[in-house]
Every structure is written in structure tokens, then in C-alpha cells.
Amino acid sequence: MQQLSSTLRFLLQSVGLGLVVAAIVIIAKPFWAQSESLRQNGNEITSFNQAVRKAAPAVVNIYSMGEIQGSYYQPQSSRVWRLGSGVIMDSQGYILTAHHVVDNVDKIEVALQDGRRYAAQLIGSDRYTDLAVLKIDAENLPVIPVQSTRRVRVGDIVLAIGNPYNIGQTITQGIVSASGGRVGVSNSYSDLIQMDAVINQGASGGALVNTAGELIGINNARYNSAFGDGGEGIYFAVPYENARKVMKTLIQEGKVVRGYIGISVNPNFSEEQSLSGILITGVERNSPAAKAGLQPNDFLVAIGGDPVRSAPEGLDRVAGSEPGTKLEVEFYRNEKRMTTTVTVAELPR
């Protein structure tokens, strides 16, 4: 009996040890696989192959055609075509792209990386965030991986995937230099990711992904200064969370309705002066702000009873208000604190 008990104890210990080893192997296997993928011929290399393989099939080429009306010097209208990129967001065939890729066109075609081509329907677009939603009737679509809980941080490595100049899909690598806010883009209605991953003509609307192949933004534009020159290494993308919300609204409503009060602001004033608030630089004639008595150089410190710390926060609060909403606005004018009420209107299209 004692010998049987010892044998049973030995078997249980062996089985337990085997289970522990198996668990360790299962947990560690992905890390081992990654380490092996970074070694070739005994040398360590860095590769984004797995990220690209996950994301690239869901990035499509977009070809759109439209008609430009004639002018005084050339009365006849002419046909033009545009090149862009897009991202397959779900198996139902919804595709996110840039508004300027499909603006004022009457024919849109989508080409997948496996060679399939489809006519696309424009579901809706929003020029203020430079986003548009297309729909294709297709099956077995590759869908872009997403991870909404992972935050984009300054210093993150990113990959921009698109079809520049119609030469075929390309991947450019960059690093995030700013995320959140409007990074100096005055009066924008979309937060932006700023990075140096190159977005050439035709790559707009493509995917910005992290090194895990997860979508973090929709590629947007290159920075152009007030002097008309481009900013070397300064490119933008609309963050995924913002793009997802706009896409959902466009699918449900066909358009995005935003609040508007008619002010221009200095987006960087609060940061430069270490102050919390919004410096008004201009007020549109007959706008809600003008009717409420707001003036250039007024410094807004609260909207709707809540403090505002920056121009992006204040613009977001106004944009998110339903037209007809009355917002109490607190501001300083000549060092005197004042209050007025602004009736929010719909942002003009």
C-alpha cells in the first residue's frame, strides 16, 4: 500500500510538472517566435514584416473621376481623375478614406490588393475632418486590425501604408512627434497625429498603423506653411477613435452636424503663455459670437459653465453642442471678467 501511494504521488508530481512546463511554453512561444523572426544568419535584425502582413491587405487603392466646370478662359468642362487610398473597416464592405480623394466626383472604383475591383458608393463625407465613408458589395474582405485601448504616444514608431503615384502599395516609416490637440492647425475640427512618415500624393486615406499592425489613424495630409511651402517631414493623420466616430455618424446619418459660433482662435496661445483659455483672434460678421458681443482679443476661460484649458478643448465643446443650444461664455476683456450667452448654430457646410 505504501509503495502504491509513493507511485501515485510520483505520477501526480510528474503530471503537475508537465502541465507547468506546457503552460510556460504556451505563454512564451509568441515571444520566442518574435525573437527568432529577428534573427537571420545569426545576426539580429529589426523587421515590421508581421505588422505589414496583418494590415496591408486591408488597405485599398481608390480611383475617382469627376467633372470640373468650365471657366471664363476655358468654357468647356473637363474630366479629371484622382488617386487615393482607403482602409477596409469591417466585413460589410465599409471603407474609410480621405474626403478630398472623393470630393465632387461621380464615379469611384476600389481595387483590393488581391486584384479584385469594385464600384464604390459614397455613404457620406466630412470635409472638416477630411474623412469619407465608402461601401462596396464584396465578400471575404480583409479587415484592418484595431486596438482602441492602445494610446498613441510621442516617440511611437508608425507605418503609413498607401498607393502613392499609383506605383503600387508602399510602406513608409516614421515617428510620432505630437498626438492629440491640433498641433498648430488653426480652427481644425479634428485632432491630429503628427509624424514624419511620408504621405505622398495618392497615399491620402491610407492606414497609419503601429508596429503590431493595428490601425491608429487615417493618413491625411502634408503640412503647408502660410508661405506656400511644404513642411519637410511634417505629415498628419486623423486618430482612429475620431475616425471611427465620424464613420459611425456618416453611416447612420449621412452627414456630421457640428455646433458653430463663428470665432477664429490662436491654437498655441495658451501653451506659449502658460494660461488656460482661448484667445479669440477674429469674429465672423453676423455670427452667434458677434451677436453675443464677443470681440477679437477676448480671452475665453469657460464655456457652458465648465473651464476650458485650450483652444482644442473649447472648439470640441462647441462642435459637440446641438444647434440651438445656449452656452454661457465667460471671458476677460481688458482684465475685466465678463459673461455672455451664445446660441450655437450649425456649422456651415
Residue, then its C-alpha position, 0 to 999 in steps of 0.5 A: m500500500q505504501q509503495l502504491s501511494s509513493t507511485l501515485r504521488f510520483l505520477l501526480q508530481s510528474v503530471g503537475l510538472g508537465l502541465v507547468v512546463a506546457a503552460i510556460v511554453i504556451i505563454a512564451k512561444p509568441f515571444w520566442a517566435q518574435s525573437e527568432s523572426l529577428r534573427q537571420n544568419g545569426n545576426e539580429i535584425t529589426s523587421f515590421n514584416q508581421a505588422v505589414r502582413k496583418a494590415a496591408p491587405a486591408v488597405v485599398n487603392i481608390y480611383s475617382m473621376g469627376e467633372i470640373q466646370g468650365s471657366y471664363y478662359q476655358p468654357q468647356s468642362s473637363r474630366v479629371w481623375r484622382l488617386g487615393s487610398g482607403v482602409i477596409m473597416d469591417s466585413q460589410g464592405y465599409i471603407l474609410t478614406a480621405h474626403h478630398v480623394v472623393d470630393n465632387v466626383d461621380k464615379i469611384e472604383v476600389a481595387l483590393q490588393d488581391g486584384r479584385r475591383y469594385a464600384a464604390q458608393l459614397i455613404g457620406s463625407d466630412r470635409y472638416t475632418d477630411l474623412a469619407v465613408l465608402k461601401i462596396d458589395a464584396e465578400n471575404l474582405p480583409v479587415i484592418p486590425v484595431q486596438s482602441t485601448r492602445r494610446v498613441r504616444v510621442g516617440d511611437i514608431v508608425l507605418a503609413i501604408g498607401n498607393p502613392y503615384n499609383i506605383g503600387q502599395t508602399i510602406t513608409q516609416g516614421i515617428v510620432s512627434a505630437s498626438g492629440g490637440r491640433v498641433g498648430v492647425s488653426n480652427s481644425y475640427s479634428d485632432l491630429i497625429q503628427m509624424d514624419a512618415v511620408i504621405n505622398q500624393g495618392a497615399s491620402g486615406g491610407a492606414l497609419v498603423n503601429t508596429a503590431g499592425e493595428l490601425i491608429g489613424i487615417n493618413n491625411a495630409r502634408y503640412n503647408s506653411a502660410f508661405g506656400d511651402g511644404g513642411e519637410g517631414i511634417y505629415f498628419a493623420v486623423p486618430y482612429e477613435n475620431a475616425r471611427k466616430v465620424m464613420k459611425t455618424l456618416i453611416q447612420e446619418g449621412k452627414v456630421v452636424r457640428g455646433y458653430i459660433g463663428i470665432s477664429v482662435n490662436p491654437n498655441f496661445s495658451e501653451e506659449q503663455s502658460l494660461s488656460g483659455i482661448l484667445i479669440t483672434g477674429v469674429e465672423r460678421n453676423s455670427p452667434a459670437a458677434k451677436a453675443g458681443l464677443q470681440p477679437n482679443d477676448f480671452l475665453v476661460a469657460i464655456g457652458g459653465d465648465p473651464v476650458r484649458s485650450a483652444p482644442e478643448g473649447l472648439d470640441r465643446v462647441a462642435g459637440s453642442e446641438p444647434g440651438t443650444k445656449l452656452e454661457v461664455e465667460f471671458y476677460r476683456n481688458e482684465k475685466r471678467m465678463t459673461t455672455t450667452v451664445t446660441v450655437a448654430e450649425l456649422p456651415r457646410 
